[in-house]
Amino acid sequence: MDDAELVELARTARENAYIPYSEYAVGAALVTADGTVYTGCNIENANYSNSLHAEEVAVGKAVSDGHQEFERVAVSSGEQDGVTPCGMCRQTLSEFADDEMVVLCDLGDDTRSYSLGTLLPDAISAETLGRE
């Protein structure tokens, strides 16, 4: 699957976003190590801290199906403003991917590409916690 197809899946996923408070829809499409793709959208809650981010939803779906290694993720907002995963989502992604994971951000007519390590240098890891 090429980058454009992955971004299109993220755009499609954002159509299901539940966003009655922010009205800021986000979709994500996550590629696992074996090439399986999982999508997610943001799901808001009146208690804002209980809201789920699109990347978290995609990660949760993938992990619940037994996947624990990720290769790429595309993120798209309704504004197509190049939104990147927030800090919390970056940390969640780093649990299952290395610094070289590709993060594609939707700019509408173009995409911006980052490595996860660029977006989150020195992430907290099992090694950091003395677990590895």
Beta strands, then each sheet from edge to edge (+ up, - down):
strand 1: 26-32
strand 2: 37-41
strand 3: 70-77
strand 4: 102-106
strand 5: 111-115
sheet 1: 2+ 1- 3+ 4+ 5-
end
